[in-house]
Amino acid sequence: MPESDTPPSLPFKFTGGFDLPTRAIGGILSAQGLIQVVAMLFAFPMLTRYLGSLTLFRITIFTYPFLYIVTPYLTLVPISMRMPCVYLILVWKVSAQAFTFPSALLMLANNTPSPKVSGTLNGAMASSASLCRTFGPTLSGLLQSAGLSTGSLGLPWWTNAAVAMIGAVIAIFMREERRRTFDNEKEVPIDDQIEQENAMVDGPNASLETLQSTPNSPLLTRFDRRSSAH
């Protein structure tokens, strides 16, 4: 986006971009991937062990509103300081993303009431994330058009900050619990219990009877051949 010649009217009325060349944009995207790999592989495991998933999630989610509020004001930074500030914001954003989503996945796995519904919960979460990625760019584009028409470049960012504040409030009431094992998951079926009891009483003969009761078994065929040979 080209720079604006219109003087800003702070705190909310300002427009313009960085007018970056394609090479600079490519460098920023490459740095984003590198930062995310480092944050995911090295920083996230250490912070999770030290703080726990819920605490790390809360700390990170509370930084999102400030991130979205501050980002539009980078266009007002002097030219000599823009790129350092861009990379600072990039580290902030990518690290927050690398800490938040894995923490949410861990808490979802720990709070799943039963393994039988873990697939449903993970599918619902993935579907919700995909739905937001589908409509998010459209809504943010409409907000950016509305903001530029009124001379307010930060409108979509500040809207995201409001949504992030709602998420931060919700995070206050979140609780993390280890998944409980219900009685029906601990119990062994009655048929299996009877077979186990019979095996303990009958000893080695129970295994032979089990093989003989299985028709068309290759193992039983080999066993019969060896018995006939002897």
N, C-alpha and C positions, 0 to 999 in steps of 0.2 A: 504494500500500500504506500503511495507517495506521501511525502511530508506535506504538512499543511502550512500555508502562509498566514492563516487566520490566527491572530493572537488568542491564547486560551483565556477563558473566563472561569477561573477556579472557584469552587472545587470540582464542578461536574461538567462544565462546558469546554470541551477541547476535542480536537480531531487530529487526524494525521497518523502516519506510520513511520517505519524506518527506511523504506525505499531500499531494501537490501537486494543485492544481486543474487542470481541463482546459486552461485558458488558458496556464498555465505549461508544461504538457507540449507544447502546440502551439508555443510559443515555442522550446522546446528542439529540437524536430524541425526547425523552420525554420532555426535556427542551424546544425544539423547539415548540412543541405543546402548552406548558404552556405559553411561552412568547407570542405566537400569540394570545391566548385567552385574555391575559391581555392587549396587545396592541390594539386588536380589540374592546374590551368591554369598556375599561376605557380611554386609551390614545387617541384613534381616535376621539371619540365624542367631547372631550374637545378641541383638537387641531382644529377640523373642525369648531367649534363655534367661536374660537378665531381668526383663520387665514383665514378660508374659504377653500372650496374644491380646487380651482385652485392654491392658494398660497401653500397649503400643498402638493399638487401634484408636483409642481415645485421644492420645497425644497427637497422633497424626491427623485425625479427623478434625480436631480443633484448629489446626493450622490452615485448613483449606479456605475458610472464609477470608482470612487475612491475605492468603495468596491471591485470591480472585479480586480482592479490593485493590491490592497494590499494583498488579500487573499492568493495567491500562496506563498508569502514570509513568511507565518507562518511556513513553513518547516525549515526556517533558524533561527527561534527563539530558544533560549536555552530550553532544555527539561523542566526545572523547571517553565518556563513561558508559555509553549505551551497551556495547557488547559485553563488558564485564558484568553489568547488571542483568543482561539477558541470560548469560550463563549461570549467574547466581540464582535467578528465578527458575531456570531449567533444572538445576540440581535440586532445588526445593520441590518442584512439581513432580519430577520423576521419582525422587526418593519417597515422597508421600504416597505416590501411586504404588511403588514397589512394597511399601510397608502395609498399606491398607488392605488391598485385595487378598494377599495371602493370609493375613490375620483374620479376615472375614471368613475365608474358607476353613481355616483351622477351627474357629469358633462354631461354625456350622456343623463340622464333623463331630466336635465334642458335645454339642447340644442335640444331636440327632437322637430322638427317643428310641429308635430301633434301626438295625441295619436294613430292615425290610423297606424303610421309607427314605433311606439315604439317597437312592437314585431319584426319587420323586423330588426331594428338596433341592438336590444339585441341578436337576433339570429345570425346576422353576426358577432358580437363581440365574442359571445361564440364559434362560428365555427372557427374564426381566432385563438382564444386562444387554442382550441383543436388541430388545425393544427400545431401550434407551439410546443405544448407539444408532438405531434406525431413525428415530424422530429427533434426537438431540441436535444434529447438524442443521436440520430444517428449522427448528425453533430458534436456535442461536443465530442462524442466518437472518431470520425475520427480525429478531431483536437488534441485530447489528444494523440492518437497513433502517429500522425505526430510529436507532440511536444516531446514525449518521445524518438522517434527515432533520433531526432536532439539534445537531451539533454536540452530541454526547457519545463519544467513542466507547466509553466504559459501560454502557447499558447492559450488554449481554454478560459481561464479567460480573457486574454487581448483582445481576439476577442470579447467576450461579452462586455468588456469595450468600444470597438469601437462602437458596436451597441447601447449601452446605451448612448454614447455621441450624436449619431444621434437623439435618442429620446429626450435627453435634449435640443438640439437645436430646435426641433419641439415644445417642450413645451413652449419655449419663445414666440412663435407666437399664442399660444392658447388663446382663449377668452371665458369667461363663460357668458352666457346670460340666463335669465329666459325664459321659454317656452312661446311664444306668443300665444294668443287665436285669431284665425282667424275669419273673419266675418261669414264664413259658419258654424263655430262651435257655434257662438252666436245666430244666427237666429233660430227662431222656425218655423217648417214647416207650410205652409199655411193652411193645413187641421187642424192642431192642433190649430192654431190661430182662425179659424172659430168656432171650437168646444168650445174654451174658451170664445169667444164672445157670442155665443148662451147660454152658461151656465150662464154667467153674466146677460144676458137679461131675460132669462126665469126663473131663480131662481131655487127653489127646484124641479119644474116640469121637468127640463132638466135631472136630475139624474134618475127620474122614466122612462122617455122616453128612456134613454140610456139602462136601464135594460130591458125594454120591447122589444127593438130592438135586443136583444141578444137571439137567440133561444137556447133551451135546457140548460138554465142556472139553476143550483141548487138553487141559490139565488132567482131567479124569481119564481121558483116553490114554495118555501117556502112562498114567499110574496103573491102569488095567494091563497095558502091554508089559510093563515091568513085572507085575504080579504074575502074569501068565508065563513069562520067561523063567521065573523062579519056581 
